[in-house]
Amino acid sequence: MDTHRNSRRLGLYPPIDASRSGHLDVGEGHRVYYETCGRADGLPVVALHGGPGGGAAPAMRRFFDPRVYRIIIFDQRGCGRSTPHGAVEANDTGRLVSDMERLRSHLGVERWVVFGGSWGATLALAYARACRDQVIAMILRGVFACTRSEIDWFYRDGANRLFPDAWERLTARLSDSEQADVLKAYHRRLMTDDVEARRSDAIEWARWESALISLHADPSAASPEPRRADALARLETHYFIHGGFFERDGILLEDTAHLKDVPGLIVQGRYDMVTPAQTAWRLAKAWPTARLDIIPDAGHAAGEPGTIDALVRAADHIARRFA
């Protein structure tokens, strides 16, 4: 486990356009948006966005050397450019794993590096449990195992003690009885089919996360973009109220035998208020072939300078080893 930072930090690779994009019909009314860029015959890497419901951003392409990697990103069911937007029907972790397999087959990829942060790390770990033989290596950031204790930290008692101002804004709209279970209250409000009726609740839900995501985040910052907030809020409450749709609480940290020969690099901000470092630490202890890199001056966001440096170095390291 490494907490050392090199004095000269690496930045992202230059912006790059997608060379191929489209929508893949994954069944049950869902069409998943995907795109590829970089070297057509390069080392395949699939980058998994957070949330659930966050959607893939162009900056995700830039952690990888496009001269070496074939970079694949996609929007998970219900978010980003996938359709139908904000849909929770036929939307669970098992289906997302199946979508990844459909996409892998559609693109003619035999095996790939799996890269994910926050909920993307959750999905990466779930995918590795189901499809070990298709995983070359994994790069994870801000590890989240979707356990009850992690969810309670963020939505019941923990982060609210450090950010009482942002917490008050999140909970002020709730009745006294609703405040006893903030996740349940927001889930009930956000499951209405009336987009306008749920808009302000979705924005406040997303704003709470935005306020804590970075060391430099401003709890009083402007509201998130409404369409993105809607998908994020609906899908997060849908997944979290169901414990990530896993067989039992904590399974991603306890069932790790399949990882014993999977190379892994874990990047974790020391001051991550969204997914505290304890989860990454537990995973690294249970995963003998993984290296944990704790960034001493970073929070949760992938865009923190120290986190960018560590992720780019991790991707470069995997490229040297497997390309």
ZATI-801079 format. One record per residue (C-alpha): chain; residue number from 1; residue in three letters; x, y, z. Coordinates in steps of 0.001 Angstrom, whole numbers, plus 524288, in hexadecimal, padded with zeros to 5 digits. Example, Ala and Ser with C-alpha at 12.3 -4.5 7.8 and 13.67 -1.06 7.14 Angstrom:
% residues 2
SITE  mol  seq  type      X      Y      Z
SITE    A    1   ALA  8300C  7EE6C  81E78
SITE    A    2   SER  83566  7FBDC  81BE4
END
This chain:
% residues 323
SITE  mol  seq  type      X      Y      Z
SITE    A    1   MET  80000  80000  80000
SITE    A    2   ASP  80598  80CD8  7FB75
SITE    A    3   THR  80323  81A79  800AA
SITE    A    4   HIS  80EE7  820A6  7F9D9
SITE    A    5   ARG  80CAE  82B0D  7EF5A
SITE    A    6   ASN  816BF  82E6D  7E521
SITE    A    7   SER  81A47  83CE2  7E500
SITE    A    8   ARG  81705  83E77  7D67C
SITE    A    9   ARG  808F4  83B30  7D3FC
SITE    A   10   LEU  8039D  83626  7C737
SITE    A   11   GLY  7F7B7  83C52  7C0FA
SITE    A   12   LEU  7ED3C  836B0  7B848
SITE    A   13   TYR  7F043  832F1  7AA42
SITE    A   14   PRO  7EBB5  83CFE  7A023
SITE    A   15   PRO  7DD4F  83D2D  79C52
SITE    A   16   ILE  7D981  83322  7922F
SITE    A   17   ASP  7CD18  83143  78A63
SITE    A   18   ALA  7C58E  824A7  7899D
SITE    A   19   SER  7C8B3  81CD2  77D68
SITE    A   20   ARG  7BC6C  8147A  77E67
SITE    A   21   SER  7AFC3  81604  785D6
SITE    A   22   GLY  7A235  81057  785FF
SITE    A   23   HIS  7971D  80A9E  78DD1
SITE    A   24   LEU  796C0  7FC2A  79134
SITE    A   25   ASP  78971  7F5EE  79348
SITE    A   26   VAL  78AE5  7EE19  79FDD
SITE    A   27   GLY  77CA7  7EA11  7A0B1
SITE    A   28   GLU  77150  7ED3D  7A9CB
SITE    A   29   GLY  76FB3  7FA69  7A32A
SITE    A   30   HIS  77D76  7FF45  7A646
SITE    A   31   ARG  78756  8045B  79C71
SITE    A   32   VAL  794FF  806EA  7A1BB
SITE    A   33   TYR  79D87  81191  79BE7
SITE    A   34   TYR  7ABD9  80E24  799B2
SITE    A   35   GLU  7B7C9  813C2  7932E
SITE    A   36   THR  7C5C5  80FF2  79042
SITE    A   37   CYS  7D219  8179E  78D76
SITE    A   38   GLY  7E0CB  815E7  78D4D
SITE    A   39   ARG  7E819  80B05  7866F
SITE    A   40   ALA  7DECA  801DD  77F5B
SITE    A   41   ASP  7E76A  7F605  781F7
SITE    A   42   GLY  7EC13  7FAC0  78F3F
SITE    A   43   LEU  7EAA9  7F532  79CE9
SITE    A   44   PRO  7DC0D  7F5CB  79FBA
SITE    A   45   VAL  7D7B1  7FD2D  7ABD3
SITE    A   46   VAL  7C9B1  7FF75  7B00A
SITE    A   47   ALA  7C791  80B4C  7B8CA
SITE    A   48   LEU  7BBD9  80AB7  7C1EF
SITE    A   49   HIS  7B592  81748  7C6A3
SITE    A   50   GLY  7B058  819D0  7D42B
SITE    A   51   GLY  7A328  81C6B  7DA03
SITE    A   52   PRO  79C45  813AF  7D723
SITE    A   53   GLY  79630  81CE7  7CD73
SITE    A   54   GLY  7A1A0  8261D  7CB58
SITE    A   55   GLY  7A458  823A3  7BD0C
SITE    A   56   ALA  7B169  82343  7B5FF
SITE    A   57   ALA  7B8DE  82FF7  7B3AD
SITE    A   58   PRO  7C299  832AF  7A89F
SITE    A   59   ALA  7CD4C  834BB  7B2CF
SITE    A   60   MET  7CCB7  8262B  7B5D0
SITE    A   61   ARG  7D3A5  823A0  7A8E9
SITE    A   62   ARG  7DF57  82B84  7AD58
SITE    A   63   PHE  7E4AB  82297  7B800
SITE    A   64   PHE  7E9EF  81984  7AD72
SITE    A   65   ASP  7F4B7  81ACD  7A360
SITE    A   66   PRO  7ED33  81A5F  79670
SITE    A   67   ARG  7F944  81560  78F6F
SITE    A   68   VAL  7F878  80905  7979A
SITE    A   69   TYR  7EA74  8072D  79C19
SITE    A   70   ARG  7DDA4  8045E  79560
SITE    A   71   ILE  7D519  80C8E  79E5C
SITE    A   72   ILE  7C6E6  8089F  7A061
SITE    A   73   ILE  7BD11  8106D  7A840
SITE    A   74   PHE  7AE5A  80F04  7A955
SITE    A   75   ASP  7A2AB  81479  7B085
SITE    A   76   GLN  79C5E  80A74  7B959
SITE    A   77   ARG  78DCD  807D7  7B895
SITE    A   78   GLY  78555  813AE  7BAF4
SITE    A   79   CYS  78FAE  81E50  7BAAD
SITE    A   80   GLY  797AE  826F8  7B1CB
SITE    A   81   ARG  7946F  8245A  7A397
SITE    A   82   SER  78E7E  816FA  7A630
SITE    A   83   THR  77FDD  8158F  7A4F6
SITE    A   84   PRO  77612  8161C  7AB1F
SITE    A   85   HIS  77BEC  820C2  7B392
SITE    A   86   GLY  77A3C  81F59  7C248
SITE    A   87   ALA  77392  81223  7C102
SITE    A   88   VAL  7746A  8093D  7CCEC
SITE    A   89   GLU  76C98  7FE27  7C6E6
SITE    A   90   ALA  774F2  7F25E  7C327
SITE    A   91   ASN  78093  7F95A  7C914
SITE    A   92   ASP  7893D  7F24A  7D2DE
SITE    A   93   THR  79762  7EE3E  7D496
SITE    A   94   GLY  795E6  7E0E8  7CE44
SITE    A   95   ARG  7903C  7E72C  7C22C
SITE    A   96   LEU  79B51  7F11B  7C198
SITE    A   97   VAL  7A520  7E5FA  7C1FF
SITE    A   98   SER  79DBC  7DF49  7B6F8
SITE    A   99   ASP  79DE4  7EC03  7AF42
SITE    A  100   MET  7ACA4  7EC6A  7B082
SITE    A  101   GLU  7AD88  7DEBB  7AAFB
SITE    A  102   ARG  7A499  7E250  79FB7
SITE    A  103   LEU  7ACEC  7EE2D  79CDB
SITE    A  104   ARG  7B995  7E677  79DB0
SITE    A  105   SER  7B448  7DC8D  793F2
SITE    A  106   HIS  7AEB1  7E72B  78B29
SITE    A  107   LEU  7BBFA  7EDC5  78A41
SITE    A  108   GLY  7C351  7E10F  7880D
SITE    A  109   VAL  7CB4D  7E240  79480
SITE    A  110   GLU  7D064  7D5A5  79A72
SITE    A  111   ARG  7D563  7DB29  7A75E
SITE    A  112   TRP  7D6BF  7E8E4  7AC9F
SITE    A  113   VAL  7DC48  7F12E  7B781
SITE    A  114   VAL  7D145  7F5D7  7C065
SITE    A  115   PHE  7D237  803BE  7C5B0
SITE    A  116   GLY  7C835  809C2  7CEE1
SITE    A  117   GLY  7C65F  813A4  7D9A9
SITE    A  118   SER  7BC5C  81494  7E491
SITE    A  119   TRP  7B062  80D0E  7DFC5
SITE    A  120   GLY  7B8CC  809B7  7D3EE
SITE    A  121   ALA  7C1C6  8027D  7DD52
SITE    A  122   THR  7B5EF  7FB4D  7E2CE
SITE    A  123   LEU  7B1E5  7F713  7D542
SITE    A  124   ALA  7BFDD  7F348  7D1DF
SITE    A  125   LEU  7C085  7EA58  7DDBB
SITE    A  126   ALA  7B32B  7E48A  7DAA3
SITE    A  127   TYR  7B773  7E224  7CC9A
SITE    A  128   ALA  7C405  7DB84  7D0FF
SITE    A  129   ARG  7BC1E  7D230  7D9A8
SITE    A  130   ALA  7B391  7CE40  7CE34
SITE    A  131   CYS  7BD54  7CEE5  7C2F6
SITE    A  132   ARG  7CAD4  7CC99  7C89E
SITE    A  133   ASP  7D056  7C6C9  7BC17
SITE    A  134   GLN  7CD8B  7D337  7B47F
SITE    A  135   VAL  7D522  7DC12  7BDDA
SITE    A  136   ILE  7E36E  7DF03  7BACF
SITE    A  137   ALA  7E551  7E845  7C643
SITE    A  138   MET  7DDA8  7F254  7CE08
SITE    A  139   ILE  7DFF6  80090  7D186
SITE    A  140   LEU  7D6AF  80594  7DBFB
SITE    A  141   ARG  7D4B9  812EE  7E228
SITE    A  142   GLY  7CD0E  8171D  7EE2D
SITE    A  143   VAL  7C8C0  80946  7F0FE
SITE    A  144   PHE  7BA76  8076A  7F47E
SITE    A  145   ALA  7B526  7F9E7  7F7C8
SITE    A  146   CYS  7A70C  7FE6D  7F951
SITE    A  147   THR  7A650  7F968  8074E
SITE    A  148   ARG  79C48  7FDC5  81138
SITE    A  149   SER  7A6CD  80456  8196C
SITE    A  150   GLU  7ABBB  80C53  80DCE
SITE    A  151   ILE  79DF5  81086  80A29
SITE    A  152   ASP  79AF3  81401  81847
SITE    A  153   TRP  7A77A  81C0D  81915
SITE    A  154   PHE  7A2F2  82493  80DD7
SITE    A  155   TYR  79446  82503  80FD8
SITE    A  156   ARG  791E4  822AE  81E56
SITE    A  157   ASP  79CFB  825E0  827A9
SITE    A  158   GLY  7AB20  828CC  82474
SITE    A  159   ALA  7AD8C  83280  8198A
SITE    A  160   ASN  7A2C6  83B38  81F08
SITE    A  161   ARG  7AB2E  83DD8  82B07
SITE    A  162   LEU  7B5C1  843C8  8227F
SITE    A  163   PHE  7ACB1  84AEE  81924
SITE    A  164   PRO  7A12B  84F5D  8216F
SITE    A  165   ASP  79E40  85AB6  81842
SITE    A  166   ALA  79CE1  85219  80C35
SITE    A  167   TRP  79575  847E2  81420
SITE    A  168   GLU  78BC8  85206  818DE
SITE    A  169   ARG  7890A  855EF  80AE3
SITE    A  170   LEU  786D8  847B3  806FF
SITE    A  171   THR  77D95  844D2  8123D
SITE    A  172   ALA  77694  851E4  813FB
SITE    A  173   ARG  76C0E  84E30  80A22
SITE    A  174   LEU  768F0  84190  81161
SITE    A  175   SER  75EE8  84027  81C2F
SITE    A  176   ASP  76334  83C01  829CC
SITE    A  177   SER  75F06  82E0A  82720
SITE    A  178   GLU  76603  82DED  819F5
SITE    A  179   GLN  7729C  832AF  8202A
SITE    A  180   ALA  7734C  825FC  827DF
SITE    A  181   ASP  776E1  81F01  81B2A
SITE    A  182   VAL  77BC8  8289B  810F1
SITE    A  183   LEU  77EA9  81E4E  806A2
SITE    A  184   LYS  77124  8184C  807C9
SITE    A  185   ALA  76AA7  825AB  80760
SITE    A  186   TYR  771C8  82A17  7FB2E
SITE    A  187   HIS  76F98  81CF1  7F4A4
SITE    A  188   ARG  760FA  81E34  7F6BA
SITE    A  189   ARG  760E6  82C1A  7F17F
SITE    A  190   LEU  7695E  82917  7E5A5
SITE    A  191   MET  761DA  81D34  7E106
SITE    A  192   THR  75670  82582  7DC72
SITE    A  193   ASP  754AB  82577  7CDAC
SITE    A  194   ASP  75279  83429  7CDC2
SITE    A  195   VAL  75F90  839DE  7C9A0
SITE    A  196   GLU  75BFD  847AD  7CDAA
SITE    A  197   ALA  7572E  84353  7DB0E
SITE    A  198   ARG  76405  83C93  7DE2D
SITE    A  199   ARG  76D2C  84698  7D807
SITE    A  200   SER  770A1  84E81  7E41D
SITE    A  201   ASP  7727F  84236  7EC51
SITE    A  202   ALA  77B9E  83C8E  7E20D
SITE    A  203   ILE  783A0  848FB  7E197
SITE    A  204   GLU  78535  8497A  7F066
SITE    A  205   TRP  788F3  83B1E  7F0D9
SITE    A  206   ALA  7938C  83D3E  7E6A8
SITE    A  207   ARG  797EE  849E6  7ED09
SITE    A  208   TRP  79AFE  842EC  7F9DF
SITE    A  209   GLU  7A47E  839EA  7F2E9
SITE    A  210   SER  7AA71  84512  7EB1E
SITE    A  211   ALA  7AD0A  84C9F  7F7A1
SITE    A  212   LEU  7B587  841AF  7FD15
SITE    A  213   ILE  7BC11  83C50  7F0F7
SITE    A  214   SER  7C8A3  84436  7F122
SITE    A  215   LEU  7D19A  84AE4  7FACA
SITE    A  216   HIS  7CE5D  85746  7F358
SITE    A  217   ALA  7BFAB  8554F  7F238
SITE    A  218   ASP  7B6D8  86061  7F69A
SITE    A  219   PRO  7AAD5  85BEC  7FE56
SITE    A  220   SER  7A399  8680D  7F995
SITE    A  221   ALA  7A712  865F1  7EB44
SITE    A  222   ALA  79D24  8672A  7E05C
SITE    A  223   SER  79355  85C54  7DE50
SITE    A  224   PRO  79712  850C1  7D59B
SITE    A  225   GLU  791A5  84FE4  7C7D6
SITE    A  226   PRO  78385  84B15  7C97A
SITE    A  227   ARG  7838A  83FEE  7BFA4
SITE    A  228   ARG  78FFA  839F5  7C500
SITE    A  229   ALA  78B47  83C02  7D2F2
SITE    A  230   ASP  77E9D  834E8  7CFD9
SITE    A  231   ALA  78568  82886  7CB1A
SITE    A  232   LEU  78F6F  828EF  7D5FD
SITE    A  233   ALA  78560  82AB1  7E0C9
SITE    A  234   ARG  77BC0  8209C  7DBBD
SITE    A  235   LEU  785E4  8163A  7D908
SITE    A  236   GLU  78DB7  8185D  7E575
SITE    A  237   THR  781C9  81759  7EE34
SITE    A  238   HIS  77CF8  80B9E  7E655
SITE    A  239   TYR  789D5  80463  7E7C8
SITE    A  240   PHE  78CD2  8086B  7F5C3
SITE    A  241   ILE  77F60  80523  7FB35
SITE    A  242   HIS  781A1  7F769  7F5C4
SITE    A  243   GLY  78F8C  7F614  7FACE
SITE    A  244   GLY  79529  7F626  7ED16
SITE    A  245   PHE  78D52  7E9E6  7E9ED
SITE    A  246   PHE  797E1  7E140  7EFBE
SITE    A  247   GLU  7953E  7D40E  7F5F9
SITE    A  248   ARG  799AB  7D8DC  8033D
SITE    A  249   ASP  79F6E  7E4E1  8097E
SITE    A  250   GLY  7AE3E  7E5C6  80817
SITE    A  251   ILE  7AFBC  7DAFB  7FE11
SITE    A  252   LEU  7B93E  7E2A7  7F582
SITE    A  253   LEU  7C2BB  7E3D2  800E6
SITE    A  254   GLU  7C0FD  7D5FA  805D7
SITE    A  255   ASP  7C04C  7CE0C  7F94F
SITE    A  256   THR  7CD90  7D135  7F34D
SITE    A  257   ALA  7D392  7C3ED  7F04A
SITE    A  258   HIS  7D1BB  7C633  7E1B2
SITE    A  259   LEU  7DA91  7D231  7E29C
SITE    A  260   LYS  7E681  7CAD2  7E787
SITE    A  261   ASP  7EDAC  7CB99  7DA86
SITE    A  262   VAL  7E771  7D7F4  7D4E7
SITE    A  263   PRO  7F0E5  7E372  7D4B1
SITE    A  264   GLY  7EA80  7EEFC  7DB79
SITE    A  265   LEU  7EDE0  7FD2B  7DDF8
SITE    A  266   ILE  7E558  80496  7E7A1
SITE    A  267   VAL  7E5C8  81372  7E8A6
SITE    A  268   GLN  7DF6D  8196A  7F4A3
SITE    A  269   GLY  7DEA1  82767  7F978
SITE    A  270   ARG  7E265  8288F  807CB
SITE    A  271   TYR  7D796  8328C  80A10
SITE    A  272   ASP  7CD06  82BFE  80207
SITE    A  273   MET  7C041  82FC6  8089C
SITE    A  274   VAL  7B793  82836  7FF2B
SITE    A  275   THR  7BE35  81AF4  7FFE5
SITE    A  276   PRO  7C790  81B44  80B81
SITE    A  277   ALA  7D492  81442  80A82
SITE    A  278   GLN  7D0C5  80911  81382
SITE    A  279   THR  7CA2D  801C9  80852
SITE    A  280   ALA  7D601  802C5  7FF5B
SITE    A  281   TRP  7DE99  7FE6E  80AAB
SITE    A  282   ARG  7D612  7F277  80D5D
SITE    A  283   LEU  7D5E6  7EECC  7FF07
SITE    A  284   ALA  7E4A6  7EFF2  7FDCB
SITE    A  285   LYS  7E66E  7E730  809C1
SITE    A  286   ALA  7DDD1  7DCD9  8036E
SITE    A  287   TRP  7E3F9  7DE10  7F5E1
SITE    A  288   PRO  7F243  7D9D1  7F664
SITE    A  289   THR  7F592  7DDC9  7E872
SITE    A  290   ALA  7F06E  7EBAC  7E9F9
SITE    A  291   ARG  7F803  7F7E4  7EDA8
SITE    A  292   LEU  7F169  802BA  7F526
SITE    A  293   ASP  7F604  81093  7F28C
SITE    A  294   ILE  7F095  81A43  7FC84
SITE    A  295   ILE  7F12C  82844  7F7A5
SITE    A  296   PRO  7F3F8  83128  80341
SITE    A  297   ASP  7EE14  83D97  7FD9B
SITE    A  298   ALA  7E1F9  83887  7F699
SITE    A  299   GLY  7D396  83662  7F8D1
SITE    A  300   HIS  7CA4F  82E23  7F0B6
SITE    A  301   ALA  7CA89  834AE  7E36C
SITE    A  302   ALA  7D206  82EB5  7D823
SITE    A  303   GLY  7D66C  83C60  7D45B
SITE    A  304   GLU  7DEBA  83F10  7E06D
SITE    A  305   PRO  7ECCA  84166  7DBAA
SITE    A  306   GLY  7F2A5  8369C  7E405
SITE    A  307   THR  7E823  82D0C  7DFE2
SITE    A  308   ILE  7EA00  83020  7D185
SITE    A  309   ASP  7F887  82DC6  7D314
SITE    A  310   ALA  7F683  820AE  7D9C4
SITE    A  311   LEU  7EC4F  81BE9  7D00A
SITE    A  312   VAL  7F45D  81FAB  7C427
SITE    A  313   ARG  80043  81902  7CA0D
SITE    A  314   ALA  7F809  80CF0  7CCE0
SITE    A  315   ALA  7F301  80C57  7BEED
SITE    A  316   ASP  800C0  80E59  7B99B
SITE    A  317   HIS  805BE  8036B  7C262
SITE    A  318   ILE  7FB4E  7F9F4  7BD90
SITE    A  319   ALA  7FE44  7FDCC  7AF85
SITE    A  320   ARG  80CC8  7FACF  7B140
SITE    A  321   ARG  8097E  7EDA7  7B713
SITE    A  322   PHE  7FEFB  7E8EC  7ADC4
SITE    A  323   ALA  7FF47  7F0A1  7A119
END
